[in-house]
Amino acid sequence: VTVVDPFIEECPYRWIKTWQEGKLSEAKVIILAMGLNSTSQRLLNYRFFENVHPELLLINPARGKLIEENALKDFLPGHPKAFAFLDTFEKEPFGSEWHHIPQ
């Protein structure tokens, strides 16, 4: 278990460093519990999804704009054992563009 606390360590910069070191691919479960600001907006983008575990379970109960939704929409169909549980989206309410993605 890795916890990134912005009050103790630099965040999200520590996450970005983790991606560069290849450690992100070891995480099978990622839960977002962070605020939205200029450094965290779309933090989970194409680069992020290129480096994650193919069986990732992503849970976002925080803010919709933390995830670049097109990157997630492109990632999920090619990784049938990956799942995303989203409580919030970039645009609320979410639209039918998510209906074709089974996960």
C-alpha positions in Angstrom: 0.0 0.0 0.0 1.3 3.4 -1.0 -0.3 6.6 0.4 0.6 9.9 -1.2 -0.2 12.7 1.3 0.3 16.2 -0.1 0.9 17.5 3.5 3.9 15.2 3.9 5.3 14.8 0.4 5.0 16.7 -2.9 1.9 15.6 -4.6 1.1 15.0 -7.5 4.8 15.4 -8.4 5.6 12.2 -6.5 3.1 10.3 -8.6 4.6 11.6 -11.8 8.1 10.4 -10.6 6.6 7.0 -9.8 5.3 6.8 -13.3 8.7 7.6 -14.7 10.3 4.9 -12.6 7.9 2.3 -13.8 6.4 1.6 -10.3 2.9 2.6 -11.3 2.5 -0.7 -13.2 2.7 -2.6 -9.9 -0.5 -0.9 -8.4 -3.7 -3.0 -9.0 -6.0 -0.7 -7.1 -5.9 3.1 -7.2 -8.3 5.2 -5.1 -8.3 8.9 -5.7 -8.9 11.1 -2.7 -7.6 14.5 -3.7 -8.7 17.9 -4.4 -8.9 19.5 -7.8 -6.4 22.3 -8.7 -4.1 23.3 -11.5 -1.6 20.5 -10.7 -4.1 17.7 -10.3 -6.5 18.4 -13.2 -6.4 15.6 -15.7 -3.5 14.0 -13.7 -4.8 10.6 -14.9 -4.2 11.1 -18.6 -3.0 9.1 -21.6 0.5 8.9 -20.1 -0.9 7.6 -16.9 -2.9 4.9 -18.5 0.1 3.8 -20.7 1.9 2.9 -17.4 -0.7 1.2 -15.3 -1.3 -2.4 -14.5 -3.5 -4.1 -17.1 -5.9 -5.3 -14.4 -6.2 -1.9 -12.7 -9.2 -1.2 -10.5 -9.6 2.6 -10.5 -12.0 4.2 -7.9 -12.7 7.9 -8.2 -15.0 9.3 -5.5 -13.2 12.6 -5.6 -13.4 15.0 -8.6 -14.3 14.2 -12.2 -11.7 16.4 -13.7 -8.9 14.5 -12.1 -9.2 12.0 -15.0 -8.9 12.7 -18.7 -12.0 10.8 -19.6 -11.0 10.1 -23.3 -7.8 8.4 -22.0 -9.9 6.2 -19.7 -12.4 5.4 -22.5 -9.5 4.3 -24.7 -7.8 2.3 -22.0 -10.7 0.2 -20.7 -11.9 -1.6 -23.9 -8.3 -2.9 -24.5 -8.0 -4.1 -20.9 -11.0 -6.3 -20.2 -9.8 -7.1 -16.6 -9.5 -3.4 -15.7 -12.4 -1.6 -14.1 -13.3 1.9 -13.1 -15.8 3.0 -10.5 -16.5 6.7 -11.0 -18.7 8.7 -8.7 -18.1 11.9 -10.6 -17.4 12.9 -14.2 -15.8 15.8 -16.1 -19.3 16.7 -17.3 -22.3 16.1 -15.1 -24.5 14.2 -15.6 -22.5 11.7 -17.6 -23.7 10.9 -21.1 -24.4 7.8 -23.2 -20.8 7.8 -24.4 -20.0 5.5 -21.4 -22.7 3.0 -22.2 -20.7 0.9 -24.6 -17.9 0.3 -22.0 -18.8 -2.8 -20.0 -16.4 -2.1 -17.1 
